[in-house]
Amino acid sequence: MVRFSGLCVILAVAASTGSVGAFCPSATTTSWGSSTGSTALSAAAKKETEGSKEFWHNAQQDLKSTVAAVALAGALWASPASLASQSSPTMDSSNGNPTVSMLSQMGSASAKEMASGSGARVNKDPESLLRYGLPIKNKEDIKNDIGSKRKAAALDGVKKVGSMLQKDQKAMSASCVDGSECDKVMESMKDGLDPLEKALKASQDAFTGSEQERDALDQAYKSQVGLAKQLTTLEEQMVPLGYETPVPDDYSDLPRLKARATVEMTVKRPGNEPFNVQGTNFPEVKMTMIIDGYAPITGGNFVDLVKRGFYDNMKIQRSDGFVVQTGDPDGEADGFVGKPNKSVGGGKHGERLIPLEIFIKGDKQPIYESAIEDEGRGGEATILPFSSYGAMGWARDEYEANSGSSQFFWLLFDSDLTPAGKNVLDGRYPCLFLPTLAFVVPVSYSFGYVVEGSDFLGAIQEGDVITSAKVTAGLDGLVQPKE
Protein backbone atom coordinates (compact mmCIF):
# COMPACT_ATOMS: atom_id res chain seq x y z
CA MET A 1 0.00 0.00 0.00
CA VAL A 2 1.45 3.35 -1.04
CA ARG A 3 2.14 5.90 1.66
CA PHE A 4 3.50 9.22 0.57
CA SER A 5 4.66 11.98 2.84
CA GLY A 6 6.16 14.59 0.58
CA LEU A 7 8.92 15.17 3.14
CA CYS A 8 12.60 14.50 2.73
CA VAL A 9 15.30 14.78 5.36
CA ILE A 10 18.75 13.32 4.87
CA LEU A 11 20.89 11.90 7.65
CA ALA A 12 24.61 12.43 7.23
CA VAL A 13 26.44 9.62 8.92
CA ALA A 14 29.85 10.10 10.50
CA ALA A 15 32.55 10.06 7.85
CA SER A 16 34.21 7.04 9.43
CA THR A 17 31.25 4.84 8.53
CA GLY A 18 31.24 5.84 4.87
CA SER A 19 27.48 5.32 4.63
CA VAL A 20 24.39 7.45 4.46
CA GLY A 21 20.77 7.05 5.37
CA ALA A 22 17.88 8.98 3.93
CA PHE A 23 14.84 9.77 6.00
CA CYS A 24 12.76 9.98 2.83
CA PRO A 25 9.35 8.45 2.18
CA SER A 26 8.76 6.32 -0.86
CA ALA A 27 5.87 4.59 -2.54
CA THR A 28 6.95 1.24 -1.18
CA THR A 29 7.85 1.90 2.43
CA THR A 30 5.84 2.47 5.54
CA SER A 31 8.62 3.87 7.71
CA TRP A 32 11.54 6.21 7.33
CA GLY A 33 14.74 4.62 6.02
CA SER A 34 17.66 4.63 8.40
CA SER A 35 21.28 3.64 8.71
CA THR A 36 23.60 2.77 11.53
CA GLY A 37 26.18 5.07 13.02
CA SER A 38 26.17 8.59 14.36
CA THR A 39 23.78 10.85 12.43
CA ALA A 40 23.35 14.55 11.99
CA LEU A 41 20.81 16.48 9.94
CA SER A 42 22.14 18.36 6.96
CA ALA A 43 19.93 20.69 4.96
CA ALA A 44 20.70 23.44 2.50
CA ALA A 45 18.06 26.13 2.26
CA LYS A 46 18.08 29.67 1.02
CA LYS A 47 17.90 32.57 3.41
CA GLU A 48 14.40 33.87 4.05
CA THR A 49 13.64 36.87 1.85
CA GLU A 50 12.51 39.92 3.75
CA GLY A 51 9.65 41.93 2.34
CA SER A 52 6.92 44.20 3.50
CA LYS A 53 4.53 44.15 0.53
CA GLU A 54 0.88 44.62 1.32
CA PHE A 55 -0.80 41.22 1.29
CA TRP A 56 -4.38 41.84 0.18
CA HIS A 57 -4.79 44.83 -2.15
CA ASN A 58 -8.56 44.61 -2.14
CA ALA A 59 -9.02 44.66 1.64
CA GLN A 60 -10.76 47.94 2.42
CA GLN A 61 -9.79 48.46 6.04
CA ASP A 62 -8.76 51.80 7.40
CA LEU A 63 -4.99 51.92 7.90
CA LYS A 64 -5.22 53.40 11.36
CA SER A 65 -7.44 50.57 12.60
CA THR A 66 -5.23 47.86 11.20
CA VAL A 67 -2.07 49.38 12.66
CA ALA A 68 -3.92 49.42 15.97
CA ALA A 69 -4.82 45.76 15.52
CA VAL A 70 -1.17 44.98 14.80
CA ALA A 71 -0.09 46.70 17.97
CA LEU A 72 -2.80 44.97 19.97
CA ALA A 73 -1.85 41.55 18.61
CA GLY A 74 1.79 42.17 19.35
CA ALA A 75 1.09 43.35 22.85
CA LEU A 76 -1.07 40.38 23.72
CA TRP A 77 1.42 37.94 22.28
CA ALA A 78 4.47 39.59 23.78
CA SER A 79 3.23 40.07 27.33
CA PRO A 80 3.01 36.42 28.49
CA ALA A 81 5.87 35.39 26.22
CA SER A 82 8.05 37.89 28.02
CA LEU A 83 7.99 35.61 31.05
CA ALA A 84 9.42 32.64 29.24
CA SER A 85 13.15 33.27 29.36
CA GLN A 86 15.82 35.95 29.41
CA SER A 87 16.85 37.69 26.20
CA SER A 88 17.63 41.13 24.86
CA PRO A 89 15.33 42.94 22.41
CA THR A 90 16.67 43.88 19.01
CA MET A 91 16.43 47.23 17.30
CA ASP A 92 13.51 47.98 15.01
CA SER A 93 12.80 50.64 12.43
CA SER A 94 9.33 52.01 12.95
CA ASN A 95 9.51 54.68 10.24
CA GLY A 96 8.25 57.27 12.66
CA ASN A 97 4.94 55.54 13.37
CA PRO A 98 4.29 56.06 17.09
CA THR A 99 2.07 53.00 17.47
CA VAL A 100 4.59 50.78 15.72
CA SER A 101 7.41 52.35 17.72
CA MET A 102 5.60 51.58 20.96
CA LEU A 103 5.09 47.99 19.86
CA SER A 104 8.75 47.68 18.94
CA GLN A 105 9.80 48.78 22.41
CA MET A 106 7.40 46.23 23.85
CA GLY A 107 9.00 43.39 21.90
CA SER A 108 6.50 41.91 19.47
CA ALA A 109 8.03 39.56 16.93
CA SER A 110 6.84 39.72 13.36
CA ALA A 111 5.51 36.89 11.26
CA LYS A 112 8.31 37.38 8.74
CA GLU A 113 11.04 37.61 11.34
CA MET A 114 9.80 34.58 13.19
CA ALA A 115 9.29 32.63 10.00
CA SER A 116 12.98 32.92 9.24
CA GLY A 117 14.19 32.21 12.73
CA SER A 118 14.90 29.14 14.74
CA GLY A 119 14.61 28.03 18.34
CA ALA A 120 12.92 30.63 20.53
CA ARG A 121 12.59 33.06 17.61
CA VAL A 122 10.00 30.94 15.81
CA ASN A 123 6.33 31.72 16.28
CA LYS A 124 5.01 28.30 17.27
CA ASP A 125 1.54 29.45 18.33
CA PRO A 126 -1.01 28.04 15.83
CA GLU A 127 -3.69 30.62 16.58
CA SER A 128 -1.20 33.45 16.20
CA LEU A 129 -0.09 32.00 12.85
CA LEU A 130 -3.70 31.75 11.74
CA ARG A 131 -4.23 35.41 12.60
CA TYR A 132 -1.20 36.34 10.52
CA GLY A 133 -2.78 34.40 7.66
CA LEU A 134 -6.07 36.32 7.61
CA PRO A 135 -6.73 38.36 4.43
CA ILE A 136 -6.52 41.72 6.17
CA LYS A 137 -3.86 44.40 6.21
CA ASN A 138 -2.52 43.72 9.66
CA LYS A 139 0.59 41.97 8.48
CA GLU A 140 2.71 42.26 11.57
CA ASP A 141 6.02 43.32 10.09
CA ILE A 142 7.73 44.67 13.18
CA LYS A 143 11.26 43.29 13.11
CA ASN A 144 12.44 42.55 16.59
CA ASP A 145 12.82 39.86 19.17
CA ILE A 146 10.18 38.60 21.54
CA GLY A 147 11.18 41.13 24.14
CA SER A 148 12.92 41.75 27.41
CA LYS A 149 11.44 38.64 29.06
CA ARG A 150 10.83 40.45 32.34
CA LYS A 151 7.67 40.48 34.40
CA ALA A 152 7.83 44.26 34.53
CA ALA A 153 7.83 44.33 30.71
CA ALA A 154 4.84 41.98 30.67
CA LEU A 155 2.93 44.26 33.02
CA ASP A 156 3.84 47.22 30.86
CA GLY A 157 2.49 45.34 27.86
CA VAL A 158 -0.84 44.74 29.58
CA LYS A 159 -1.16 48.46 30.32
CA LYS A 160 -0.40 49.33 26.69
CA VAL A 161 -3.05 46.88 25.47
CA GLY A 162 -5.61 48.57 27.70
CA SER A 163 -4.57 51.96 26.40
CA MET A 164 -4.82 50.84 22.78
CA LEU A 165 -8.24 49.32 23.31
CA GLN A 166 -9.42 52.57 24.83
CA LYS A 167 -7.87 54.84 22.22
CA ASP A 168 -8.40 52.85 19.00
CA GLN A 169 -11.67 51.01 19.66
CA LYS A 170 -13.70 53.25 17.38
CA ALA A 171 -11.28 52.90 14.49
CA MET A 172 -11.09 49.13 14.83
CA SER A 173 -14.87 48.81 15.05
CA ALA A 174 -15.19 50.82 11.85
CA SER A 175 -13.25 48.18 9.93
CA CYS A 176 -15.29 45.25 11.25
CA VAL A 177 -18.08 43.56 9.34
CA ASP A 178 -20.23 43.97 12.45
CA GLY A 179 -18.99 46.93 14.47
CA SER A 180 -21.29 46.22 17.40
CA GLU A 181 -19.96 42.68 17.68
CA CYS A 182 -16.40 43.98 17.69
CA ASP A 183 -17.31 46.48 20.39
CA LYS A 184 -18.58 43.61 22.55
CA VAL A 185 -15.37 41.67 21.98
CA MET A 186 -13.19 44.65 22.88
CA GLU A 187 -15.20 45.41 26.00
CA SER A 188 -14.78 41.78 27.04
CA MET A 189 -11.05 42.04 26.38
CA LYS A 190 -10.84 45.09 28.62
CA ASP A 191 -12.50 43.08 31.38
CA GLY A 192 -10.02 40.25 30.82
CA LEU A 193 -6.98 42.48 31.28
CA ASP A 194 -7.62 43.00 34.99
CA PRO A 195 -7.17 39.32 36.05
CA LEU A 196 -4.11 39.09 33.79
CA GLU A 197 -2.55 42.12 35.44
CA LYS A 198 -3.34 40.80 38.93
CA ALA A 199 -1.80 37.43 38.12
CA LEU A 200 1.36 39.04 36.79
CA LYS A 201 1.68 41.23 39.88
CA ALA A 202 1.18 38.19 42.11
CA SER A 203 3.96 36.34 40.28
CA GLN A 204 6.16 39.39 40.66
CA ASP A 205 5.58 39.51 44.42
CA ALA A 206 6.14 35.78 44.95
CA PHE A 207 9.52 34.17 45.58
CA THR A 208 11.21 32.91 42.41
CA GLY A 209 10.53 29.21 41.93
CA SER A 210 7.87 29.09 44.63
CA GLU A 211 4.52 27.35 44.28
CA GLN A 212 2.85 30.76 44.56
CA GLU A 213 4.83 32.04 41.57
CA ARG A 214 3.94 28.97 39.50
CA ASP A 215 0.25 29.28 40.32
CA ALA A 216 0.26 32.97 39.47
CA LEU A 217 2.02 32.36 36.15
CA ASP A 218 -0.40 29.56 35.31
CA GLN A 219 -3.26 31.99 35.89
CA ALA A 220 -1.51 34.61 33.75
CA TYR A 221 -1.14 32.20 30.85
CA LYS A 222 -4.76 31.11 31.21
CA SER A 223 -5.92 34.72 31.06
CA GLN A 224 -3.75 35.42 28.04
CA VAL A 225 -5.10 32.42 26.15
CA GLY A 226 -8.62 33.75 26.59
CA LEU A 227 -7.59 37.22 25.41
CA ALA A 228 -5.80 35.77 22.39
CA LYS A 229 -8.93 33.88 21.34
CA GLN A 230 -10.92 37.12 21.58
CA LEU A 231 -8.29 38.83 19.47
CA THR A 232 -8.77 36.14 16.83
CA THR A 233 -12.51 36.82 16.83
CA LEU A 234 -11.82 40.54 16.48
CA GLU A 235 -9.46 40.15 13.54
CA GLU A 236 -11.73 37.66 11.78
CA GLN A 237 -14.38 40.36 11.85
CA MET A 238 -12.05 42.55 9.78
CA VAL A 239 -12.07 40.17 6.81
CA PRO A 240 -14.16 41.87 4.07
CA LEU A 241 -17.71 40.53 3.86
CA GLY A 242 -18.00 37.90 1.16
CA TYR A 243 -14.27 37.68 0.58
CA GLU A 244 -13.10 34.62 -1.36
CA THR A 245 -9.67 33.69 -2.62
CA PRO A 246 -9.75 33.66 -6.44
CA VAL A 247 -9.59 30.13 -7.86
CA PRO A 248 -8.68 29.40 -11.50
CA ASP A 249 -11.42 27.82 -13.59
CA ASP A 250 -9.16 24.78 -14.09
CA TYR A 251 -10.18 23.67 -10.59
CA SER A 252 -13.89 24.49 -10.69
CA ASP A 253 -14.69 20.77 -10.58
CA LEU A 254 -13.05 20.36 -7.15
CA PRO A 255 -14.50 21.21 -3.74
CA ARG A 256 -13.26 24.51 -2.32
CA LEU A 257 -13.45 26.21 1.04
CA LYS A 258 -14.33 29.92 1.11
CA ALA A 259 -13.16 30.74 4.62
CA ARG A 260 -12.07 28.61 7.57
CA ALA A 261 -13.56 25.52 9.13
CA THR A 262 -13.17 23.68 12.42
CA VAL A 263 -12.67 19.91 12.51
CA GLU A 264 -12.76 17.78 15.65
CA MET A 265 -11.20 14.34 15.61
CA THR A 266 -11.17 11.45 18.08
CA VAL A 267 -8.52 8.72 18.02
CA LYS A 268 -8.63 5.49 20.02
CA ARG A 269 -6.25 2.60 20.49
CA PRO A 270 -7.31 -0.98 19.67
CA GLY A 271 -8.33 -2.84 22.79
CA ASN A 272 -9.02 0.48 24.52
CA GLU A 273 -5.40 0.76 25.60
CA PRO A 274 -4.66 4.19 27.08
CA PHE A 275 -2.55 6.98 25.57
CA ASN A 276 0.29 7.97 27.86
CA VAL A 277 1.01 11.69 27.71
CA GLN A 278 3.75 12.86 30.06
CA GLY A 279 2.96 10.13 32.55
CA THR A 280 -0.83 10.54 32.48
CA ASN A 281 -3.10 7.97 30.81
CA PHE A 282 -5.98 9.08 28.61
CA PRO A 283 -8.66 6.75 27.17
CA GLU A 284 -8.75 8.59 23.84
CA VAL A 285 -7.24 11.45 21.88
CA LYS A 286 -9.36 14.49 21.08
CA MET A 287 -8.02 17.18 18.77
CA THR A 288 -9.45 20.36 17.31
CA MET A 289 -8.08 21.67 14.01
CA ILE A 290 -8.61 24.91 12.13
CA ILE A 291 -8.60 24.35 8.37
CA ASP A 292 -7.58 27.30 6.21
CA GLY A 293 -9.97 28.17 3.40
CA TYR A 294 -7.82 30.97 2.03
CA ALA A 295 -5.92 28.20 0.27
CA PRO A 296 -9.31 26.99 -0.96
CA ILE A 297 -8.61 23.80 -2.92
CA THR A 298 -6.50 22.04 -0.29
CA GLY A 299 -8.77 23.07 2.58
CA GLY A 300 -11.89 22.27 0.55
CA ASN A 301 -10.63 18.81 -0.32
CA PHE A 302 -9.95 17.97 3.33
CA VAL A 303 -13.26 19.34 4.66
CA ASP A 304 -15.15 17.54 1.87
CA LEU A 305 -13.52 14.22 2.84
CA VAL A 306 -14.27 14.78 6.54
CA LYS A 307 -17.89 15.58 5.67
CA ARG A 308 -18.11 12.34 3.66
CA GLY A 309 -16.86 10.35 6.68
CA PHE A 310 -13.82 9.25 4.70
CA TYR A 311 -11.51 9.33 7.72
CA ASP A 312 -13.90 7.63 10.13
CA ASN A 313 -12.51 4.30 11.37
CA MET A 314 -9.27 4.83 9.43
CA LYS A 315 -6.00 3.70 10.97
CA ILE A 316 -2.97 5.88 11.58
CA GLN A 317 -0.47 4.64 9.01
CA ARG A 318 2.70 6.37 10.08
CA SER A 319 4.04 7.68 13.38
CA ASP A 320 7.79 8.05 13.49
CA GLY A 321 8.55 11.01 15.72
CA PHE A 322 8.62 13.40 12.76
CA VAL A 323 5.11 13.11 11.33
CA VAL A 324 1.84 11.35 12.10
CA GLN A 325 0.15 10.38 8.85
CA THR A 326 -3.11 8.85 7.66
CA GLY A 327 -5.54 8.93 4.73
CA ASP A 328 -4.53 5.81 2.81
CA PRO A 329 -7.71 3.71 2.43
CA ASP A 330 -7.84 -0.08 2.32
CA GLY A 331 -7.56 -1.57 -1.16
CA GLU A 332 -5.35 -0.82 -4.14
CA ALA A 333 -6.20 2.89 -4.34
CA ASP A 334 -3.80 5.23 -2.57
CA GLY A 335 -6.42 7.90 -1.90
CA PHE A 336 -10.04 8.91 -2.27
CA VAL A 337 -11.59 7.54 -5.45
CA GLY A 338 -13.67 10.16 -7.22
CA LYS A 339 -14.18 12.22 -10.36
CA PRO A 340 -10.82 13.31 -11.82
CA ASN A 341 -9.98 16.99 -12.07
CA LYS A 342 -9.89 18.39 -15.61
CA SER A 343 -6.45 19.92 -15.06
CA VAL A 344 -4.45 17.39 -13.04
CA GLY A 345 -6.44 14.28 -13.97
CA GLY A 346 -6.91 11.23 -11.78
CA GLY A 347 -4.72 8.63 -10.14
CA LYS A 348 -3.86 5.24 -11.56
CA HIS A 349 -6.56 3.63 -9.45
CA GLY A 350 -9.16 6.33 -9.95
CA GLU A 351 -8.04 8.63 -7.12
CA ARG A 352 -9.30 12.21 -7.14
CA LEU A 353 -6.14 14.27 -7.24
CA ILE A 354 -5.66 17.89 -6.25
CA PRO A 355 -3.01 20.32 -7.45
CA LEU A 356 -0.15 21.52 -5.29
CA GLU A 357 -1.44 24.83 -3.92
CA ILE A 358 0.96 27.29 -2.29
CA PHE A 359 0.13 30.76 -1.01
CA ILE A 360 3.15 33.07 -0.79
CA LYS A 361 3.17 36.17 1.36
CA GLY A 362 2.40 39.26 -0.69
CA ASP A 363 0.53 37.43 -3.46
CA LYS A 364 -3.15 37.94 -4.24
CA GLN A 365 -3.83 34.25 -4.81
CA PRO A 366 -2.06 30.89 -4.56
CA ILE A 367 0.19 29.38 -7.19
CA TYR A 368 -0.83 25.96 -8.48
CA GLU A 369 0.89 22.82 -9.76
CA SER A 370 4.31 24.31 -9.15
CA ALA A 371 6.68 24.60 -6.20
CA ILE A 372 8.29 27.84 -5.10
CA GLU A 373 11.66 26.87 -6.54
CA ASP A 374 10.09 26.19 -9.94
CA GLU A 375 8.63 29.69 -9.91
CA GLY A 376 12.06 31.19 -9.28
CA ARG A 377 10.98 32.37 -5.85
CA GLY A 378 13.07 30.18 -3.62
CA GLY A 379 13.30 31.41 -0.06
CA GLU A 380 10.05 33.37 -0.04
CA ALA A 381 7.76 32.75 2.91
CA THR A 382 4.36 31.09 2.73
CA ILE A 383 1.26 32.43 4.47
CA LEU A 384 0.94 29.47 6.83
CA PRO A 385 4.40 28.06 7.59
CA PHE A 386 5.26 24.68 9.05
CA SER A 387 6.34 26.24 12.34
CA SER A 388 3.79 24.84 14.79
CA TYR A 389 3.60 21.44 16.44
CA GLY A 390 0.62 19.88 14.69
CA ALA A 391 0.87 21.85 11.45
CA MET A 392 -1.03 19.94 8.78
CA GLY A 393 0.31 19.17 5.33
CA TRP A 394 -0.84 17.26 2.28
CA ALA A 395 1.11 14.11 1.46
CA ARG A 396 2.33 13.68 -2.10
CA ASP A 397 4.33 11.27 -4.18
CA GLU A 398 8.00 11.92 -4.66
CA TYR A 399 8.75 14.06 -7.72
CA GLU A 400 5.06 14.63 -8.48
CA ALA A 401 3.47 17.85 -7.27
CA ASN A 402 -0.10 16.95 -8.26
CA SER A 403 -0.33 13.52 -6.65
CA GLY A 404 -2.14 14.54 -3.46
CA SER A 405 -5.51 12.89 -2.87
CA SER A 406 -6.49 12.13 0.73
CA GLN A 407 -3.30 11.38 2.64
CA PHE A 408 -2.19 14.10 5.04
CA PHE A 409 0.18 14.45 7.98
CA TRP A 410 0.61 16.34 11.20
CA LEU A 411 4.13 17.65 11.62
CA LEU A 412 5.70 17.07 15.03
CA PHE A 413 7.50 20.38 14.71
CA ASP A 414 10.93 20.92 16.20
CA SER A 415 12.24 24.43 15.56
CA ASP A 416 15.86 23.28 15.60
CA LEU A 417 15.18 20.37 13.25
CA THR A 418 12.89 22.16 10.80
CA PRO A 419 13.13 25.95 11.34
CA ALA A 420 10.29 27.67 9.50
CA GLY A 421 11.41 29.45 6.37
CA LYS A 422 14.59 27.37 6.34
CA ASN A 423 13.02 23.91 6.43
CA VAL A 424 12.21 21.48 3.65
CA LEU A 425 8.45 21.81 3.92
CA ASP A 426 7.38 25.36 3.18
CA GLY A 427 6.28 25.08 -0.43
CA ARG A 428 9.54 24.13 -2.09
CA TYR A 429 11.25 21.44 -4.05
CA PRO A 430 13.94 21.17 -1.40
CA CYS A 431 17.41 19.98 -2.23
CA LEU A 432 19.23 18.47 0.73
CA PHE A 433 22.84 17.73 -0.04
CA LEU A 434 25.43 15.35 1.17
CA PRO A 435 28.75 15.77 -0.67
CA THR A 436 27.65 13.84 -3.75
CA LEU A 437 24.08 12.88 -2.97
CA ALA A 438 20.84 14.80 -3.14
CA PHE A 439 17.16 13.95 -2.97
CA VAL A 440 14.63 16.32 -4.48
CA VAL A 441 10.96 15.91 -3.68
CA PRO A 442 7.85 18.07 -3.98
CA VAL A 443 6.51 19.20 -0.68
CA SER A 444 3.40 20.70 0.78
CA TYR A 445 1.75 23.82 2.08
CA SER A 446 0.38 23.92 5.59
CA PHE A 447 -3.40 24.02 5.26
CA GLY A 448 -4.26 24.10 8.95
CA TYR A 449 -3.13 23.67 12.53
CA VAL A 450 -4.12 21.67 15.58
CA VAL A 451 -5.28 24.34 18.04
CA GLU A 452 -6.36 22.00 20.85
CA GLY A 453 -4.98 18.59 21.77
CA SER A 454 -1.66 18.77 19.92
CA ASP A 455 0.12 17.29 22.95
CA PHE A 456 -1.55 13.98 22.11
CA LEU A 457 0.17 13.69 18.73
CA GLY A 458 3.41 12.40 20.21
CA ALA A 459 1.51 9.54 21.85
CA ILE A 460 -0.31 8.40 18.69
CA GLN A 461 1.06 5.19 17.17
CA GLU A 462 0.62 3.28 13.93
CA GLY A 463 -2.54 1.21 14.12
CA ASP A 464 -4.45 3.67 16.32
CA VAL A 465 -7.87 4.40 14.83
CA ILE A 466 -9.66 7.65 14.00
CA THR A 467 -13.07 6.79 15.39
CA SER A 468 -14.64 10.13 14.49
CA ALA A 469 -13.85 13.17 12.35
CA LYS A 470 -16.48 15.91 12.20
CA VAL A 471 -16.76 19.42 10.80
CA THR A 472 -18.08 21.41 13.74
CA ALA A 473 -17.93 24.93 12.27
CA GLY A 474 -17.53 26.54 8.85
CA LEU A 475 -19.24 23.84 6.81
CA ASP A 476 -21.34 26.53 5.12
CA GLY A 477 -18.10 27.72 3.51
CA LEU A 478 -17.64 24.44 1.63
CA VAL A 479 -18.56 24.86 -2.04
CA GLN A 480 -19.16 21.69 -4.00
CA PRO A 481 -18.40 21.62 -7.73
CA LYS A 482 -21.23 21.98 -10.19
CA GLU A 483 -22.18 18.73 -11.83
Steps between C-alpha positions, in 0.01 A plus 500: 500500500645835396569755770636832391616776727650761274776558756868433459770528763845354451714358778872553458683219669841548658770496235666198658204280410499600134124448476191713483138460591211693356196579707292521183159347435441287196211327332608165636590566861299557811778640717792734462820341369792501738862401531732413782758730649499852634261726307457870456246693295633688202279733300577775254236769476502854376482790739150630564424800280387805690214701359227727616261495203135547579332160497142562389459799267123478501454505878326828578597552862603834636877512550477648846278217624721229360816652646315504831410134455865422428608672817229327700595158364864562574430618850284203587749256356805665650376548855478135616786397273718750680494272803643203319873563512767768505603674179578844366270681255634594160476835329208575271429766242153637552518767229374759742169327571435552872278194538752278325782657700319423824449141390866469408605610847260245644660216305250352257653265246381516143367217290780549248773523760376197685449305181869529424621429849571193701471389860331760719467743208241288320133578547368158599153615606245359250232758575749783462611355165139475389447866586803593292342306214171692495434704182521836674766768504634432845811325382712529809831606352671635809853362493618426848538231758236374737600753760674562827352189665439681828184503706516878513500507118201265496309728735591796284365312200167440672468872574576587137235255378244669723604839370475388138158348553382825652655727239447301178173316566297724272742465211519123534122468522468701180694236308296207632221331309285541811624796702270429793633146528856630501409750770373213716821306443718798590299576812542137604873526434521805724334299776748217444804723546436552871545132606806477274656803665421368849654163419816661367532719809450196723778315317720805538442512876556127553838339563669374183432130452234488770165326465333841528698628201411193293131531582501869415676439168258220416214743558675762286537259210138391536384861485717570198365200311148633544603847382679355198187311395301824524763671289452231236126568500569872465736461206273251324235770507733719293498262203291670226145366479471237230873478442617194306843407374492497118516147358591427136226342291726196450398389850129582490420128511664459843355585841624830642481670836412871507617582851609287795351191656539316829550123509491287814656156496503211747765227494489177700738211547394142418398314812431832673862528608574843648711779349784599729572872485774617735421227749121541493273243333212611280232267356491684167651786304288804420634769269357818354637631170447824312501444124602795284261587219715780363690223324161379377570181304711324763273603787188420297626154413568416865169637633311320221663168597425556870138580413478176299625301802804390302731508802261330741639167624824553306827387654803718561750376243817673607634631830875537511576796723507739204149471357173324577331403175174347381257508207601188308182290462487121489528351152721575202415871480740734677238767567138601463345363182292762323449706186836609354584868475509640146844653555700247702301189407453195719719240664586161358230339711240770450612730783374858498816706490548862599765743380786620716371831637740746663417847628802731522502810715423809295313317223132551422432131443677164525725349237398158371672186372842649561737529795661824610837403356343432160354850503843650563392618843709281723523623856175696502271438795160334482190634674468204736846359576586162646608656829245360745481160665202344325525697176310309233634423155385309195695185418622457144700259292867565452575714194131557424341822621143410401477157661319602819163335559402424860819425691611772740737535794543689822852631542657442841680831468843554649631851436862385504432209265271679255524879554216672316612678187818292497343154509419257222124533527393855426390472139826405334671231304769473765847381417682349796861426423759262621832542316390307192143404578176692483132415517247737349133459580189716470366613830189650646335812630363510851122510467414508869613457858401300805384767746392266781638159592832518315678352803333169416672471162824371648310214664318386184637179348456309176184293519309746720158573351321825417159414639343834410579804286237774485472851360368699794515852353540661158329230296290769331824619339546172312408542133440183304576493127217536254405175336 
